[in-house]
């Protein structure tokens, strides 16, 4: 599962990004990797470990929801279960604002 979010583009500063993804580790556990920063610059990375995939997916969805409240929009979402864990809120608004 992978979720890439970004703040809207403004004239005074580059957009910020927030990237969440799920990785299986060598011992059967799961890691949620969070990466964030300004577009075009080096960012920060934080890795949280979970015993089960369900717990890791729940953490990704919680992280996504927290960033949506801060003004981020989902730009890209990939994975088998994203429809089962709340779909892709914020994506519809981004699609409507994109020029055709």
N, C-alpha and C positions, 0 to 999 in steps of 0.2 A: 504494500500500500504506500502511496506517495501523494502528498498534497503540496502544491506550490501556490503561495499567496503573495499578493503585492498591494501596496497602497496606490491610490490614484496618482497619476503624474501631475505635478504642479510646476509652475515656472521658477519658483525660488529654490527648490531642492530636488535631488534625484529621488526616485521612488525607493521605498524600503521593501525588502522581500522577507518572507518567512517560509522555510521549507521543512516539512515534516516527512520522515520516511521510516519504514519498518525494516529491520534486518534480523535474520535468524543468526544466533551465535553458534559456535562449535559444540556447545554443551547442551543444546536443545532449548535454551532460553531465547528471549527476544529482546531486541534493543529498539528504542525509539530515538532517532537522531533528529535533533532540532538545529537548524542552521538559520541565522538571521543577520541582517545588516543592510547597508545601502547598496543599491544596484551599481555594479561596476567597481566596488571596493571589497576588500577582504572583510569577512564577517566573523561571527562567533559560532561555535559548535558546542552543543551539549548532548550527551548520550545518557539515557536512562535505561536501566535493565529491568526486565519483567520475566517472571517464571512462565507465563502462558501468553499465547498469541492474543487471546481475548482481552487480557489486561492491557497489553500493549496497544491494541486497536482502540480500546476505551480511552487510553491516554492521548492517542493521536486526535481522536474526535474532541476531547476536552480542550486540547491545545488549539485545534482549529476554531472551536467556538469562542474561545477567549480572544483570539486574534480577530475574528469577525467583529466582535464587540468593539475592538480598538480601531476599526476602519479598514482593515485589510479585506481584499476580495480574492476569492479562489480563482486562479488563472488556469490551473491544471490539476487534475485528479486522476490517479491511476490505481487500479486494484480490483480484485474480484468482489470484495464485500462492501464497497462504498455505498451502494444503494441500501444495504441492510443496516448501516450505521448513520443514517440521517441524510443521505443524498449529498447534494452539493449546494448548500445555501450560499447565496451571494453570487453565484455564477449567472443566474438569470439577469440580474441587474448589469453585470459586466458585459454580457452579450448585447443587451439593449443599447448600451452607451458606445459600443464599438462602431466606428463609421463603416458604411458599406461601400 
